[in-house]
């Protein structure tokens, strides 16, 4: 069903007539860009040209957003009344709440916050806690949970920290925690603002974060402020050279307390963890007793996993805050640690209870938990087929029509926002029908995401589509490549968005980089290759599958290693693999991949591939068997089996 045939005549008041001319669409895109460029004159020019545009709510939104700082509250209220209940009204309320917080207009902020439906903005949450703190409410514990990522603080969260420090809800230890986080996240601004609250030199903490070698050259100094600044510089230097950071810490040791030394070693251990260096375990031992960030807590456990230190795995997970302990990854590894310490080959007691708590989740660790409980991965039976009568109503829904219009203009952010807004309040059956509506309009990423929201009624053909099989099947068959693995990778790379373009230039279904495309084309004799051919499905699949096959061969047939290499590059995988001194359980290797993006990517691709295999083959599958073990270069299959990490 094409998008054009779904449009229906509406009145202008309800954003009707999604058949606007290309000329008006171009003007709309220029309006959007003018707002982003903060050019009020251009905003007014293009908005005036779009007086009769078929999506008036967005034209009015951009017109108002361009001068929101100076807008009267009555003007914003008028916009919210006109478009009440729409996604763009909720977006405007988000923007307005940020502005109200900046102006410290707490009366209006408190009135509007309960009406903010998504309530997913960290800075709005910081303003909310600030408003409550100024009224005398105790919010310190909630603030500690929220304030863990300085790069996203902005004025709101920095203001919250200042407010809590001034009214006594944050003590100096809270502030030093924030200074250390600023160093860890390379967030100079938040570090300086917090240092001012401590009465310390903001210039020096900025230097410790931005120019650690210079800060270390000045020596450790005396007193806590000097010591904390020095320790931040040690952590920053460790990102460049662990060796130099360790030398600096050794030099300062006589002047540091035992706690300060532990903090210094924790900073070094975290940086060393990212390099997978063998001495990292020793650094973590020296860091015993140091207060750790959430990032550091997780890496301490990851290194214990690599070392096979199950006692430390269990202890480290139990030391995490509850929100982290609830992550399926740490639930799974806590169960594994309990099993390893008891010597049990099958989970019992607390271990079994932990595994059961996540075994119904269709993700990487849910699948592994299911296998630990003795079951293989299967495809749940689908319910009664969705009928066309159930799908048809979505074609006339204004939210879905706006979404389709935006998708046709390649405005995926706006389209996705409208689509997700339309899903609110739908039953599971309606979610499946909406997913079919997405399939009929060839918006497969929305089909997948919409179908994934169901828990009782499920349709795995929606969650794991296999388009272009007429091209994919012969391509993979010729290469002897696992088709389930290829589709698992595509689902993660592009979610089947044909014109997908990454920030670094990767294109198409398989997100092939132009340089990779040229290299593979040369290798396979595709002499007429030019870059724009990457947007052609057939060429994209040809080059992508050949590249996967080449990477797989270079990684001794390990899908785990090849998947990581496809995302992070073969060079990095050679480095990470070189850090191994013996075969390792692949799940442990994946959990300790230094790049968060690659770590998540590999989990998702391998999980996807297992479901695709179950669909294609019609029989239960084992994710653990697919993962296998990873080993240093040169190990035979028999040696891997004999020495595999954690084998039972």
C-alpha positions as CSV (number, residue, x, y, z in Angstrom):
1,X,0.0,0.0,0.0
2,X,1.7,3.2,-1.1
3,X,1.7,6.3,1.1
4,X,0.0,8.4,-1.5
5,X,-3.2,6.3,-1.5
6,X,-3.5,6.6,2.3
7,X,-3.8,10.4,2.4
8,X,-7.4,11.7,2.8
9,X,-8.8,15.2,2.7
10,X,-8.8,16.8,6.1
11,X,-9.6,20.3,7.3
12,X,-6.7,22.6,7.9
13,X,-7.4,22.7,11.6
14,X,-6.5,19.1,12.1
15,X,-3.3,19.1,9.9
16,X,-5.1,17.7,6.9
17,X,-4.3,17.2,3.3
18,X,-0.9,15.6,3.4
19,X,-0.5,16.1,-0.4
20,X,1.6,19.3,-0.2
21,X,3.7,20.3,-3.1
22,X,7.4,19.6,-3.3
23,X,7.9,23.4,-3.3
24,X,6.2,23.7,0.1
25,X,8.0,20.7,1.5
26,X,11.3,22.4,0.5
27,X,10.2,25.6,2.3
28,X,9.4,23.5,5.4
29,X,12.8,22.0,5.4
30,X,14.4,25.4,5.1
31,X,12.2,26.6,8.0
32,X,13.4,23.8,10.1
33,X,17.0,24.6,9.3
34,X,16.5,28.3,10.0
35,X,15.4,27.4,13.5
36,X,18.4,25.2,14.1
37,X,20.6,28.0,12.8
38,X,18.9,30.5,15.1
39,X,18.0,32.8,12.2
40,X,14.7,34.6,13.2
41,X,14.5,36.5,9.9
42,X,14.6,33.3,7.8
43,X,12.2,31.7,10.2
44,X,9.6,34.4,9.7
45,X,10.2,34.4,5.9
46,X,9.6,30.7,5.4
47,X,6.8,30.5,8.0
48,X,5.0,33.2,6.1
49,X,5.4,31.2,2.9
50,X,3.8,28.2,4.6
51,X,0.6,29.9,5.8
52,X,-1.4,27.1,4.1
53,X,0.9,24.2,4.7
54,X,-0.8,20.9,5.4
55,X,0.9,20.4,8.7
56,X,0.3,23.8,10.4
57,X,1.2,22.6,13.9
58,X,4.8,22.2,13.0
59,X,5.0,25.5,11.1
60,X,3.5,27.2,14.2
61,X,5.9,25.2,16.5
62,X,9.0,26.4,14.6
63,X,7.7,30.0,14.5
64,X,7.2,30.0,18.3
65,X,10.4,28.1,19.1
66,X,12.5,30.7,17.2
67,X,11.6,33.3,19.9
68,X,10.5,31.2,22.8
69,X,12.9,33.0,25.2
70,X,11.0,36.2,24.6
71,X,7.5,34.8,24.2
72,X,4.8,35.6,26.6
73,X,3.4,32.8,28.6
74,X,0.0,33.5,27.0
75,X,1.4,32.9,23.5
76,X,2.8,29.4,24.5
77,X,-0.5,28.6,26.3
78,X,-2.4,29.5,23.1
79,X,-0.2,27.1,21.1
80,X,-0.8,24.3,23.6
81,X,-4.5,24.8,23.5
82,X,-4.7,24.7,19.7
83,X,-2.7,21.5,19.4
84,X,-3.7,19.9,22.7
85,X,-3.0,16.1,22.8
86,X,-0.5,16.1,19.9
87,X,3.1,15.1,19.8
88,X,4.3,18.5,18.8
89,X,2.4,20.1,21.7
90,X,4.2,17.8,24.1
91,X,7.5,18.8,22.4
92,X,6.6,22.5,22.9
93,X,5.8,21.8,26.6
94,X,9.2,20.2,27.0
95,X,10.9,23.3,25.4
96,X,8.8,25.6,27.6
97,X,9.6,23.8,30.8
98,X,13.3,24.2,30.1
99,X,12.7,27.9,29.5
100,X,10.6,28.2,32.7
101,X,13.3,26.5,34.7
102,X,15.9,28.8,33.3
103,X,13.8,31.8,34.3
104,X,13.1,30.2,37.7
105,X,9.4,30.7,37.1
106,X,8.6,27.8,39.5
107,X,4.9,28.5,39.7
108,X,4.3,28.0,36.0
109,X,6.8,25.2,35.9
110,X,5.1,23.3,38.6
111,X,1.7,23.8,36.9
112,X,3.0,22.5,33.5
113,X,5.2,19.6,34.6
114,X,2.3,17.2,35.3
115,X,1.0,17.8,31.8
116,X,4.4,16.8,30.2
117,X,3.5,13.3,28.9
118,X,6.9,11.9,27.9
119,X,8.8,13.5,30.8
120,X,12.1,12.1,29.4
121,X,14.3,15.1,29.5
122,X,17.1,15.0,32.1
123,X,17.3,18.7,32.4
124,X,13.6,19.0,33.1
125,X,14.0,16.4,35.8
126,X,16.9,18.5,37.3
127,X,14.7,21.6,37.3
128,X,11.9,19.6,39.0
129,X,14.2,18.5,41.8
130,X,15.5,22.1,42.1
131,X,11.9,23.4,42.4
132,X,11.1,20.9,45.1
133,X,14.4,21.5,47.0
134,X,13.7,25.3,47.0
135,X,10.3,24.4,48.7
136,X,12.2,22.5,51.4
137,X,11.6,19.0,50.2
138,X,14.4,16.4,50.6
139,X,15.5,15.4,47.1
140,X,19.2,14.6,47.6
141,X,18.9,10.8,47.1
142,X,16.9,11.3,43.9
143,X,19.5,13.8,42.7
144,X,22.4,11.3,43.3
145,X,20.6,8.7,41.1
146,X,20.0,11.3,38.4
147,X,23.4,13.1,38.4
148,X,25.7,10.5,36.9
149,X,26.5,11.9,33.4
150,X,28.0,15.5,33.5
151,X,28.0,16.0,29.7
152,X,24.2,16.2,29.6
153,X,23.9,18.5,32.7
154,X,23.4,21.9,31.1
155,X,22.4,24.8,33.2
156,X,19.6,22.8,34.9
157,X,21.6,20.1,36.5
158,X,24.5,22.4,37.4
159,X,21.9,24.7,39.1
160,X,20.5,21.7,41.0
161,X,23.9,20.8,42.3
162,X,24.4,24.4,43.5
163,X,21.0,24.5,45.1
164,X,21.5,21.3,47.0
165,X,25.0,22.5,48.1
166,X,23.6,25.8,49.3
167,X,20.7,24.3,51.3
168,X,22.8,21.6,52.9
169,X,21.4,18.6,51.1
170,X,24.7,17.9,49.3
171,X,27.8,17.8,51.4
172,X,31.4,18.1,50.2
173,X,31.6,14.4,49.5
174,X,28.7,14.8,47.0
175,X,30.5,17.6,45.4
176,X,33.8,15.8,45.1
177,X,31.9,12.9,43.5
178,X,30.7,15.3,40.9
179,X,34.2,16.7,40.3
180,X,35.5,13.1,39.8
181,X,32.7,12.4,37.4
182,X,33.5,15.5,35.4
183,X,37.1,14.3,35.1
184,X,36.0,10.8,34.1
185,X,33.6,12.2,31.4
186,X,35.9,14.9,30.2
187,X,33.3,17.5,31.2
188,X,35.3,20.6,31.9
189,X,32.4,23.0,32.4
190,X,30.6,21.0,35.1
191,X,33.9,20.3,36.8
192,X,34.7,24.0,37.0
193,X,31.2,24.9,38.3
194,X,31.4,22.3,41.0
195,X,34.9,23.4,42.1
196,X,33.6,26.9,42.6
197,X,31.1,25.5,45.1
198,X,33.9,23.8,47.0
199,X,35.8,27.1,47.1
200,X,38.6,25.7,44.9
201,X,40.4,27.1,41.8
202,X,38.2,26.5,38.8
203,X,41.1,27.2,36.4
204,X,43.2,24.4,37.9
205,X,40.5,21.7,37.7
206,X,39.9,22.8,34.1
207,X,43.7,22.3,33.5
208,X,43.6,18.9,35.2
209,X,40.9,17.8,32.8
210,X,42.1,19.4,29.6
211,X,45.9,19.4,30.1
212,X,46.7,16.7,32.7
213,X,50.4,16.5,31.9
214,X,50.8,20.2,32.9
215,X,48.7,19.7,36.0
216,X,50.8,16.7,37.1
217,X,54.1,18.5,36.4
218,X,53.1,21.0,39.1
219,X,53.1,18.3,41.8
220,X,50.6,17.0,44.2
221,X,50.5,20.0,46.5
222,X,49.0,20.0,50.0
223,X,45.5,19.7,51.3
224,X,42.5,18.0,50.0
225,X,41.7,20.4,47.1
226,X,45.2,20.0,45.7
227,X,45.1,16.3,46.1
228,X,41.7,15.8,44.4
229,X,42.8,18.0,41.5
230,X,46.0,15.9,41.1
231,X,44.0,12.7,41.2
232,X,41.7,13.9,38.4
233,X,44.8,14.7,36.4
234,X,46.1,11.2,37.0
235,X,42.8,9.8,35.7
236,X,42.9,12.0,32.6
237,X,46.6,11.2,31.9
238,X,45.7,7.5,32.2
239,X,43.5,7.9,29.1
240,X,46.6,8.8,27.1
241,X,49.3,6.8,29.0
242,X,48.6,4.4,31.9
243,X,52.3,4.1,32.5
244,X,52.8,7.8,32.9
245,X,49.7,8.1,35.1
246,X,51.0,5.2,37.3
247,X,54.4,6.9,37.6
248,X,52.8,10.2,38.7
249,X,50.7,8.4,41.3
250,X,53.7,6.5,42.7
251,X,55.6,9.8,43.0
252,X,52.8,11.4,44.9
253,X,52.0,8.4,47.2
254,X,53.9,9.6,50.3
255,X,51.7,12.7,50.4
256,X,48.4,10.9,49.8
257,X,46.1,9.2,52.3
258,X,45.3,5.5,51.8
259,X,41.8,6.5,50.5
260,X,43.3,9.0,48.1
261,X,45.8,6.4,46.8
262,X,42.9,4.0,46.2
263,X,41.0,6.7,44.2
264,X,44.1,7.3,42.1
265,X,44.4,3.6,41.3
266,X,40.7,3.4,40.5
267,X,41.1,6.1,38.0
268,X,44.1,4.3,36.4
269,X,42.2,0.9,36.6
270,X,39.3,2.3,34.7
271,X,41.4,3.7,31.9
272,X,43.5,0.5,31.8
273,X,40.3,-1.5,31.5
274,X,39.6,0.1,28.2
275,X,42.9,-1.2,26.8
276,X,42.4,-4.7,28.2
277,X,45.9,-4.7,29.5
278,X,46.9,-7.7,31.7
279,X,48.0,-5.5,34.6
280,X,44.5,-4.0,34.9
281,X,43.5,-6.7,37.5
282,X,46.3,-5.5,39.7
283,X,45.2,-1.9,39.4
284,X,41.7,-2.9,40.5
285,X,43.2,-4.7,43.6
286,X,45.0,-1.5,44.5
287,X,41.8,0.5,44.2
288,X,40.1,-1.5,46.9
289,X,37.9,0.8,49.1
290,X,37.8,3.6,46.6
291,X,34.3,5.2,45.9
292,X,33.5,4.1,42.3
293,X,31.3,5.6,39.6
294,X,28.8,3.4,37.9
295,X,31.1,3.0,34.9
296,X,34.0,2.0,37.2
297,X,31.8,-0.5,39.2
298,X,30.8,-2.2,35.9
299,X,34.4,-2.4,34.6
300,X,35.7,-3.8,37.9
301,X,33.2,-6.6,37.5
302,X,34.0,-7.1,33.8
303,X,37.7,-7.5,34.6
304,X,36.8,-10.0,37.3
305,X,34.8,-11.9,34.6
306,X,37.9,-12.0,32.3
307,X,40.0,-13.3,35.2
308,X,37.4,-15.9,36.2
309,X,37.2,-14.4,39.7
310,X,33.6,-15.4,40.4
311,X,33.8,-14.2,44.0
312,X,34.7,-10.7,42.9
313,X,32.0,-10.8,40.2
314,X,29.4,-11.6,42.9
315,X,30.8,-9.0,45.4
316,X,31.1,-6.3,42.7
317,X,27.6,-6.8,41.4
318,X,26.1,-6.6,44.9
319,X,28.0,-3.4,45.5
320,X,26.2,-1.8,42.5
321,X,23.2,0.5,43.0
322,X,19.9,-1.2,42.6
323,X,19.2,0.3,39.2
324,X,22.4,-1.3,37.8
325,X,21.8,-4.6,39.6
326,X,18.4,-4.8,37.8
327,X,20.1,-4.7,34.4
328,X,19.7,-8.2,32.7
329,X,23.5,-8.4,32.2
330,X,24.3,-8.2,35.9
331,X,21.3,-10.4,36.9
332,X,22.7,-13.1,34.5
333,X,26.3,-12.8,35.7
334,X,25.3,-12.8,39.3
335,X,23.5,-16.1,38.7
336,X,26.5,-17.4,36.9
337,X,28.8,-16.4,39.8
338,X,26.5,-18.2,42.3
339,X,26.6,-21.3,40.2
340,X,30.4,-21.2,39.8
341,X,31.0,-20.7,43.5
342,X,28.7,-23.6,44.4
343,X,30.2,-25.8,41.7
344,X,26.7,-26.5,40.4
345,X,26.3,-27.5,36.8
346,X,22.6,-26.6,36.9
347,X,21.1,-23.5,38.5
348,X,19.3,-23.9,41.8
349,X,18.1,-21.6,44.6
350,X,18.9,-18.0,44.1
351,X,20.8,-18.6,40.9
352,X,17.7,-20.2,39.3
353,X,15.5,-17.5,40.6
354,X,17.6,-14.8,39.1
355,X,17.8,-16.5,35.7
356,X,14.0,-17.1,35.7
357,X,13.4,-13.4,36.3
358,X,15.0,-12.5,32.9
359,X,14.4,-15.7,30.9
360,X,11.2,-14.3,29.3
361,X,13.1,-11.4,27.8
362,X,13.8,-11.6,24.1
363,X,17.3,-10.1,24.4
364,X,20.9,-11.4,24.6
365,X,20.9,-12.1,28.3
366,X,17.3,-13.3,28.4
367,X,18.3,-15.9,25.8
368,X,21.4,-17.0,27.7
369,X,19.4,-17.2,30.9
370,X,16.8,-19.5,29.2
371,X,19.6,-21.8,28.1
372,X,21.1,-21.9,31.5
373,X,17.7,-23.1,32.7
374,X,17.9,-26.0,30.2
375,X,15.8,-24.6,27.3
376,X,16.7,-23.6,23.8
377,X,15.5,-20.5,21.9
378,X,12.3,-21.0,20.0
379,X,9.8,-18.8,18.2
380,X,6.6,-18.3,20.2
381,X,3.5,-19.2,18.2
382,X,1.7,-16.3,16.6
383,X,-1.9,-15.6,17.4
384,X,-4.7,-15.2,14.8
385,X,-3.6,-13.3,11.7
386,X,-4.2,-9.5,11.6
387,X,-7.1,-8.7,9.3
388,X,-7.2,-5.8,6.8
389,X,-10.2,-4.4,8.7
390,X,-7.9,-4.0,11.8
391,X,-5.2,-2.2,9.7
392,X,-7.4,0.2,7.8
393,X,-8.2,2.6,10.6
394,X,-4.6,3.6,10.9
395,X,-4.7,5.1,7.4
396,X,-7.0,7.9,8.6
397,X,-5.3,8.5,11.9
398,X,-3.8,12.1,11.8
399,X,-0.7,11.0,13.9
400,X,0.1,8.1,11.5
401,X,-0.5,10.3,8.5
402,X,1.9,12.9,9.8
403,X,4.4,10.2,10.4
404,X,4.1,8.9,6.9
405,X,4.5,12.4,5.5
406,X,7.6,12.9,7.5
407,X,9.1,9.6,6.5
408,X,8.4,10.5,2.9
409,X,10.5,13.6,3.4
410,X,13.3,11.6,5.1
411,X,12.6,13.4,8.4
412,X,12.9,10.2,10.5
413,X,13.1,11.9,13.9
414,X,9.8,13.7,13.4
415,X,8.2,10.7,11.8
416,X,9.3,8.4,14.6
417,X,8.0,10.9,17.2
418,X,4.6,11.1,15.6
419,X,4.5,7.3,15.1
420,X,5.3,6.5,18.7
421,X,2.9,9.1,20.0
422,X,0.1,7.4,18.0
423,X,0.9,4.1,19.7
424,X,0.1,5.4,23.2
425,X,-2.9,3.6,24.7
426,X,-3.1,0.9,22.0
427,X,-3.8,-2.7,22.9
428,X,-1.3,-5.5,22.0
429,X,-3.6,-6.5,19.1
430,X,-3.6,-2.9,17.9
431,X,0.2,-2.8,18.1
432,X,0.4,-5.8,15.8
433,X,-2.1,-4.2,13.4
434,X,0.0,-0.9,13.5
435,X,3.1,-3.0,12.7
436,X,1.3,-4.5,9.7
437,X,0.3,-1.0,8.6
438,X,4.1,-0.1,8.8
439,X,4.9,-3.2,6.7
440,X,2.4,-2.3,4.1
441,X,4.0,1.1,3.8
442,X,7.5,-0.4,3.7
443,X,8.6,1.3,7.0
444,X,10.1,-1.8,8.4
445,X,12.0,-0.2,11.3
446,X,8.6,1.0,12.7
447,X,7.2,-2.5,12.1
448,X,10.0,-4.0,14.2
449,X,9.9,-1.4,17.0
450,X,6.0,-1.5,17.2
451,X,5.8,-5.2,17.3
452,X,8.5,-5.4,19.9
453,X,6.2,-3.6,22.4
454,X,3.9,-6.6,22.7
455,X,4.5,-9.2,25.4
456,X,1.5,-11.7,25.3
457,X,0.4,-11.5,21.6
458,X,3.6,-11.7,19.5
459,X,4.5,-12.0,15.9
460,X,8.2,-12.8,15.2
461,X,7.8,-12.4,11.5
462,X,7.2,-8.7,12.2
463,X,10.0,-8.5,14.7
464,X,12.5,-10.3,12.4
465,X,11.6,-9.5,8.8
466,X,13.7,-10.8,5.9
467,X,13.1,-8.5,2.9
468,X,15.0,-8.8,-0.4
469,X,15.5,-12.6,0.1
470,X,15.5,-13.0,-3.7
471,X,18.8,-11.1,-3.6
472,X,20.1,-12.2,-0.2
473,X,19.6,-16.0,-0.6
474,X,21.8,-16.4,-3.7
475,X,24.4,-14.0,-2.3
476,X,24.8,-15.9,0.9
477,X,24.5,-19.3,-0.7
478,X,27.3,-18.5,-3.2
479,X,29.6,-17.4,-0.3
480,X,28.5,-20.2,2.1
481,X,27.5,-17.5,4.5
482,X,25.0,-17.9,7.3
483,X,21.9,-16.0,6.1
484,X,20.5,-15.7,9.6
485,X,23.7,-14.0,10.8
486,X,23.6,-11.5,7.8
487,X,19.9,-10.6,8.5
488,X,20.8,-10.3,12.2
489,X,23.4,-7.8,11.3
490,X,21.2,-5.8,9.0
491,X,18.5,-5.6,11.6
492,X,21.0,-4.0,13.9
493,X,22.8,-1.8,11.3
494,X,19.9,-0.2,9.5
495,X,16.6,-1.7,10.8
496,X,15.9,-2.2,7.0
497,X,15.9,1.6,6.3
498,X,16.9,1.6,2.6
499,X,18.3,5.1,2.5
500,X,19.9,5.0,6.0
501,X,23.0,7.1,6.3
502,X,25.2,7.1,9.3
503,X,27.0,10.2,10.7
504,X,30.3,8.8,9.4
505,X,29.0,8.1,5.9
506,X,28.0,4.4,6.0
507,X,25.2,3.7,3.5
508,X,22.2,1.4,2.9
509,X,20.9,-1.8,4.4
510,X,24.3,-3.1,5.4
511,X,25.8,0.3,6.2
512,X,28.8,0.0,4.0
513,X,31.4,2.7,4.2
514,X,32.5,4.2,0.9
515,X,36.1,3.2,1.4
516,X,35.1,-0.3,2.3
517,X,32.8,-0.5,-0.7
518,X,35.6,0.6,-3.0
519,X,38.0,-2.0,-1.5
520,X,35.6,-4.9,-1.6
521,X,34.5,-3.9,-5.2
522,X,38.1,-4.1,-6.3
523,X,38.6,-7.5,-4.5
524,X,35.6,-9.1,-6.2
525,X,36.2,-7.5,-9.6
526,X,33.3,-5.0,-9.6
527,X,35.1,-2.6,-11.9
528,X,32.3,-0.2,-12.6
529,X,31.7,0.6,-8.9
530,X,30.9,4.2,-7.9
531,X,29.9,5.5,-4.5
532,X,26.3,6.2,-5.2
533,X,25.8,2.5,-6.0
534,X,25.8,1.8,-2.3
535,X,22.2,3.0,-2.2
536,X,21.2,0.2,-4.6
537,X,19.9,-2.8,-2.7
538,X,21.6,-5.4,-4.9
539,X,25.0,-3.7,-4.8
540,X,24.8,-3.0,-1.1
541,X,24.0,-6.6,-0.3
542,X,26.7,-7.9,-2.7
543,X,29.4,-5.7,-1.1
544,X,28.2,-6.1,2.4
545,X,28.0,-9.9,2.3
546,X,31.4,-10.2,0.7
547,X,32.9,-8.0,3.3
548,X,31.3,-10.0,6.1
549,X,32.7,-13.1,4.5
550,X,36.2,-11.6,4.3
551,X,36.1,-10.4,7.9
552,X,34.8,-13.8,9.1
553,X,37.7,-15.6,7.4
554,X,40.2,-13.2,9.0
555,X,38.6,-14.0,12.4
556,X,39.0,-17.8,12.0
557,X,35.3,-18.3,11.4
558,X,34.1,-16.7,14.7
559,X,30.9,-14.8,14.2
560,X,31.4,-13.1,17.5
561,X,34.7,-11.6,16.5
562,X,33.6,-10.9,12.9
563,X,30.5,-9.0,14.2
564,X,32.6,-6.9,16.4
565,X,35.1,-6.3,13.6
566,X,32.3,-5.2,11.2
567,X,31.3,-2.5,13.7
568,X,34.6,-1.4,15.3
569,X,37.0,-2.3,12.4
570,X,39.3,-5.4,12.0
571,X,42.3,-3.5,13.4
572,X,40.7,-3.0,16.8
573,X,39.6,-6.6,16.9
574,X,43.1,-7.8,16.3
575,X,44.2,-5.6,19.2
576,X,41.4,-6.9,21.5
577,X,42.1,-10.5,20.4
578,X,45.8,-10.0,21.1
579,X,44.9,-9.2,24.7
580,X,43.8,-12.8,25.2
581,X,46.2,-15.3,26.6
582,X,43.9,-18.3,26.3
583,X,40.4,-19.1,24.9
584,X,37.6,-17.2,26.6
585,X,33.8,-17.7,26.7
586,X,32.4,-15.4,24.0
587,X,29.8,-13.9,26.3
588,X,32.6,-12.7,28.6
589,X,34.6,-11.4,25.7
590,X,31.5,-9.5,24.5
591,X,30.7,-8.0,27.9
592,X,34.3,-6.7,28.1
593,X,34.4,-5.0,24.7
594,X,35.8,-1.5,25.5
595,X,33.5,0.4,23.1
596,X,29.9,0.6,24.5
597,X,28.4,0.9,21.0
598,X,30.3,-2.2,19.8
599,X,29.4,-4.2,23.0
600,X,25.7,-3.5,22.5
601,X,26.0,-4.1,18.7
602,X,27.5,-7.6,19.1
603,X,25.0,-8.6,21.7
604,X,22.1,-7.5,19.5
605,X,23.4,-9.0,16.2
606,X,24.1,-12.4,17.8
607,X,20.7,-12.4,19.5
608,X,19.0,-11.4,16.3
609,X,20.8,-14.2,14.3
610,X,19.6,-16.8,16.8
611,X,16.0,-15.8,16.2
612,X,16.4,-15.6,12.5
613,X,17.9,-19.1,12.5
614,X,14.9,-20.4,14.5
615,X,12.6,-18.8,11.9
616,X,14.5,-20.0,8.8
617,X,15.2,-23.6,10.1
618,X,11.9,-24.1,12.0
619,X,13.7,-25.7,15.0
620,X,15.1,-24.6,18.4
621,X,18.5,-22.8,18.5
622,X,21.3,-22.3,20.9
623,X,22.8,-18.8,21.3
624,X,25.6,-20.3,23.4
625,X,26.6,-22.6,20.6
626,X,26.5,-19.8,18.1
627,X,28.8,-17.7,20.4
628,X,31.2,-20.4,21.2
629,X,34.6,-19.3,22.5
630,X,37.1,-16.8,21.2
631,X,40.8,-17.5,21.3
632,X,44.1,-15.9,20.5
633,X,45.3,-16.3,16.9
634,X,46.6,-19.7,16.3
635,X,44.6,-21.8,18.7
636,X,43.1,-25.0,17.2
637,X,39.4,-25.8,17.7
638,X,40.4,-28.7,20.0
639,X,42.6,-26.4,22.2
640,X,39.7,-23.9,22.4
641,X,37.4,-26.7,23.6
642,X,39.9,-28.0,26.2
643,X,40.7,-24.7,27.7
644,X,37.5,-22.7,27.2
645,X,36.7,-20.2,29.9
646,X,34.0,-21.3,32.3
647,X,33.2,-24.5,30.4
648,X,31.1,-26.9,32.3
